[in-house]
Amino acid sequence: MAAHLGEWVNLALRWVHVVTGVAWIGTSFYFNWLNSRLAPPEVPEPGVAGEVWSVHGGGFYRVVKYTVAPGSLPRTLHWFKWEAYATWLSGIALLVLIYYLGAGVYLIDARVAGLGRGAAVAIGLAALVAAWVVYDLLCRSPLGKEPLALAGGLFVLGVA
C-alpha cells in the first residue's frame, strides 16, 4: 500500500509542478507583452512610465506602470510571485522525493561507483550549491554586464 501511495504522491507532485510552471511562464509572457505595449499616457501623470488599455470578457482594463511605487498603495495588492514559488517548491519536493529518497534507484549506479546513499545525496546537494555560487559570481562579474557574453559563458559551462 505504501508503494502505491508513494506513486500517487509522485504523480500529484509532477502535476503540481507542471501546472504551476505553466502559470509562471504564462505570467512571464503576460508581463513581457505588457511591457512591450506600454504607451505614454494620453493625459500625463507624474511618476507614470506608461499605460496599456485592453478589453477582455466585456470588461475594460487600464494598467498603469509607475516609475517608482506610488505614495499610497491599495489594501489589496496582487503579487505575481506565488506561481514561481510554487514551481520552485514543487521542483525541490520532486528532487527530494525522486532522487534523494530514491537514491538507490535514480542517483547511484553501483556498476560505476560504490557510493552510499548519504554520499550520493551530499554530492548532489554540493553540486547544486556550487552551481549556484558559480552562477552568482558570474552574474556579478564584468561578464554579467554583457547578457549575450554571460549566456554564452553559461552555455559553455553547462555543456562542459
Secondary structure as a PSIPRED ss2 file (coil, helix, strand):
# PSIPRED VFORMAT (PSIPRED V4.0)

   1 M C   1.000  0.000  0.000
   2 A H   0.000  1.000  0.000
   3 A H   0.000  1.000  0.000
   4 H H   0.000  1.000  0.000
   5 L H   0.000  1.000  0.000
   6 G H   0.000  1.000  0.000
   7 E H   0.000  1.000  0.000
   8 W H   0.000  1.000  0.000
   9 V H   0.000  1.000  0.000
  10 N H   0.000  1.000  0.000
  11 L H   0.000  1.000  0.000
  12 A H   0.000  1.000  0.000
  13 L H   0.000  1.000  0.000
  14 R H   0.000  1.000  0.000
  15 W H   0.000  1.000  0.000
  16 V H   0.000  1.000  0.000
  17 H H   0.000  1.000  0.000
  18 V H   0.000  1.000  0.000
  19 V H   0.000  1.000  0.000
  20 T H   0.000  1.000  0.000
  21 G H   0.000  1.000  0.000
  22 V H   0.000  1.000  0.000
  23 A H   0.000  1.000  0.000
  24 W H   0.000  1.000  0.000
  25 I H   0.000  1.000  0.000
  26 G H   0.000  1.000  0.000
  27 T H   0.000  1.000  0.000
  28 S H   0.000  1.000  0.000
  29 F H   0.000  1.000  0.000
  30 Y H   0.000  1.000  0.000
  31 F H   0.000  1.000  0.000
  32 N H   0.000  1.000  0.000
  33 W H   0.000  1.000  0.000
  34 L H   0.000  1.000  0.000
  35 N H   0.000  1.000  0.000
  36 S H   0.000  1.000  0.000
  37 R H   0.000  1.000  0.000
  38 L C   1.000  0.000  0.000
  39 A E   0.000  0.000  1.000
  40 P C   1.000  0.000  0.000
  41 P C   1.000  0.000  0.000
  42 E C   1.000  0.000  0.000
  43 V C   1.000  0.000  0.000
  44 P C   1.000  0.000  0.000
  45 E C   1.000  0.000  0.000
  46 P C   1.000  0.000  0.000
  47 G C   1.000  0.000  0.000
  48 V E   0.000  0.000  1.000
  49 A E   0.000  0.000  1.000
  50 G E   0.000  0.000  1.000
  51 E E   0.000  0.000  1.000
  52 V E   0.000  0.000  1.000
  53 W E   0.000  0.000  1.000
  54 S E   0.000  0.000  1.000
  55 V E   0.000  0.000  1.000
  56 H E   0.000  0.000  1.000
  57 G C   1.000  0.000  0.000
  58 G C   1.000  0.000  0.000
  59 G E   0.000  0.000  1.000
  60 F E   0.000  0.000  1.000
  61 Y E   0.000  0.000  1.000
  62 R E   0.000  0.000  1.000
  63 V E   0.000  0.000  1.000
  64 V E   0.000  0.000  1.000
  65 K E   0.000  0.000  1.000
  66 Y E   0.000  0.000  1.000
  67 T C   1.000  0.000  0.000
  68 V C   1.000  0.000  0.000
  69 A C   1.000  0.000  0.000
  70 P C   1.000  0.000  0.000
  71 G C   1.000  0.000  0.000
  72 S C   1.000  0.000  0.000
  73 L C   1.000  0.000  0.000
  74 P C   1.000  0.000  0.000
  75 R C   1.000  0.000  0.000
  76 T C   1.000  0.000  0.000
  77 L C   1.000  0.000  0.000
  78 H C   1.000  0.000  0.000
  79 W C   1.000  0.000  0.000
  80 F C   1.000  0.000  0.000
  81 K C   1.000  0.000  0.000
  82 W H   0.000  1.000  0.000
  83 E H   0.000  1.000  0.000
  84 A H   0.000  1.000  0.000
  85 Y H   0.000  1.000  0.000
  86 A H   0.000  1.000  0.000
  87 T H   0.000  1.000  0.000
  88 W H   0.000  1.000  0.000
  89 L H   0.000  1.000  0.000
  90 S H   0.000  1.000  0.000
  91 G H   0.000  1.000  0.000
  92 I H   0.000  1.000  0.000
  93 A H   0.000  1.000  0.000
  94 L H   0.000  1.000  0.000
  95 L H   0.000  1.000  0.000
  96 V H   0.000  1.000  0.000
  97 L H   0.000  1.000  0.000
  98 I H   0.000  1.000  0.000
  99 Y H   0.000  1.000  0.000
 100 Y H   0.000  1.000  0.000
 101 L C   1.000  0.000  0.000
 102 G C   1.000  0.000  0.000
 103 A H   0.000  1.000  0.000
 104 G H   0.000  1.000  0.000
 105 V H   0.000  1.000  0.000
 106 Y H   0.000  1.000  0.000
 107 L C   1.000  0.000  0.000
 108 I C   1.000  0.000  0.000
 109 D C   1.000  0.000  0.000
 110 A C   1.000  0.000  0.000
 111 R C   1.000  0.000  0.000
 112 V C   1.000  0.000  0.000
 113 A C   1.000  0.000  0.000
 114 G C   1.000  0.000  0.000
 115 L C   1.000  0.000  0.000
 116 G C   1.000  0.000  0.000
 117 R H   0.000  1.000  0.000
 118 G H   0.000  1.000  0.000
 119 A H   0.000  1.000  0.000
 120 A H   0.000  1.000  0.000
 121 V H   0.000  1.000  0.000
 122 A H   0.000  1.000  0.000
 123 I H   0.000  1.000  0.000
 124 G H   0.000  1.000  0.000
 125 L H   0.000  1.000  0.000
 126 A H   0.000  1.000  0.000
 127 A H   0.000  1.000  0.000
 128 L H   0.000  1.000  0.000
 129 V H   0.000  1.000  0.000
 130 A H   0.000  1.000  0.000
 131 A H   0.000  1.000  0.000
 132 W H   0.000  1.000  0.000
 133 V H   0.000  1.000  0.000
 134 V H   0.000  1.000  0.000
 135 Y H   0.000  1.000  0.000
 136 D H   0.000  1.000  0.000
 137 L H   0.000  1.000  0.000
 138 L H   0.000  1.000  0.000
 139 C H   0.000  1.000  0.000
 140 R H   0.000  1.000  0.000
 141 S C   1.000  0.000  0.000
 142 P H   0.000  1.000  0.000
 143 L H   0.000  1.000  0.000
 144 G H   0.000  1.000  0.000
 145 K H   0.000  1.000  0.000
 146 E C   1.000  0.000  0.000
 147 P H   0.000  1.000  0.000
 148 L H   0.000  1.000  0.000
 149 A H   0.000  1.000  0.000
 150 L H   0.000  1.000  0.000
 151 A H   0.000  1.000  0.000
 152 G H   0.000  1.000  0.000
 153 G H   0.000  1.000  0.000
 154 L H   0.000  1.000  0.000
 155 F H   0.000  1.000  0.000
 156 V H   0.000  1.000  0.000
 157 L H   0.000  1.000  0.000
 158 G H   0.000  1.000  0.000
 159 V H   0.000  1.000  0.000
 160 A C   1.000  0.000  0.000
